Amino acid sequence: MNQNNDPTDRSRRRLLTVRNFGKLLMATGAAGFIAAVIWWYIFFEQMLGVDVKAASECFYRTTVQCEVGNFVGLFLDAPPYEPGLLWTSALVFLIGLLSYALGPET
């Protein structure tokens, strides 16, 4: 009997792929989060120097002060920071975590 035609084996390989895909999504989400931190830091460090922590609220949401900073930032070297990358990365990580956690074990 050919094992490649065994429905249980094919199902098991397909289910393992769900967990591997979850790992890939978690890694992508983590990389996006790191990229968001770097982007935020580089952008606001150019404007605020060592007082970059003053823009900590701009990391996760856009306030009026952040909008002003983004407008001024149009004239800087780095593109204006938008928290969309942070939230997209968090969502991708969460989907990956759920895929991995709810995917069947070997």
C-alpha positions in Angstrom: 0.0 0.0 0.0 1.4 3.4 -1.0 1.7 5.7 2.1 1.2 8.8 0.0 -2.4 7.8 -0.7 -3.1 7.2 3.0 -5.8 9.9 3.9 -4.6 10.0 7.5 -1.0 10.8 6.4 -2.1 13.5 4.0 -4.3 15.0 6.6 -1.5 15.0 9.1 0.9 16.7 6.8 -1.7 19.4 5.9 -2.4 20.0 9.6 1.3 20.3 10.4 1.4 23.0 7.8 -1.1 25.1 9.8 1.3 25.1 12.8 4.2 26.0 10.6 2.3 28.8 9.0 1.5 30.0 12.5 5.2 30.2 13.3 5.8 32.1 10.1 3.1 34.6 10.9 4.4 35.1 14.4 8.0 35.7 13.1 6.6 38.1 10.5 4.6 40.0 13.2 7.6 40.2 15.5 9.8 41.5 12.6 7.2 44.1 11.8 7.0 45.2 15.4 10.8 45.6 15.5 10.7 47.6 12.3 8.0 49.8 13.8 10.1 50.5 16.9 13.1 51.4 14.7 11.0 53.6 12.4 9.4 55.4 15.3 12.8 55.9 17.0 14.6 57.2 13.9 11.8 59.5 12.9 11.2 61.2 16.3 14.9 61.2 17.3 15.6 63.4 14.3 13.0 65.9 15.6 13.4 65.6 19.4 16.9 64.4 19.8 17.5 62.7 23.2 14.0 63.6 24.3 12.5 61.0 22.0 10.4 59.5 24.8 8.2 62.7 24.6 6.7 61.1 21.5 6.0 57.7 23.2 2.2 58.2 22.7 2.8 58.5 19.0 4.1 55.0 18.9 0.7 53.4 19.2 -1.8 56.1 18.2 -1.9 59.4 16.3 -2.7 62.5 18.3 -2.8 66.1 17.2 0.8 66.5 18.4 1.8 63.5 16.3 0.1 65.0 13.3 2.1 68.2 13.7 5.3 66.1 14.1 4.4 64.2 10.9 3.9 67.4 9.0 7.2 68.8 10.2 8.7 65.4 9.5 8.0 65.7 5.8 11.1 67.9 5.6 13.3 65.3 7.4 15.2 62.3 6.0 12.9 59.6 7.4 9.3 59.2 6.3 6.7 60.3 8.9 5.9 57.5 11.3 2.5 55.9 11.2 1.4 53.4 13.9 -0.4 51.3 11.3 2.7 49.0 11.0 2.6 48.4 14.7 -1.1 47.4 14.7 -0.8 45.3 11.5 2.2 43.5 13.0 0.4 42.8 16.2 -2.6 41.4 14.3 -0.4 39.2 12.2 1.4 37.9 15.3 -1.9 37.2 17.0 -3.3 35.3 14.0 -0.1 33.3 13.9 -0.2 32.6 17.6 -3.8 31.4 17.3 -3.0 29.3 14.3 -0.1 27.7 16.1 -2.0 27.2 19.4 -5.1 25.8 17.8 -3.4 23.8 15.1 -3.2 20.1 15.8 0.0 18.7 17.4 2.0 16.0 15.7 
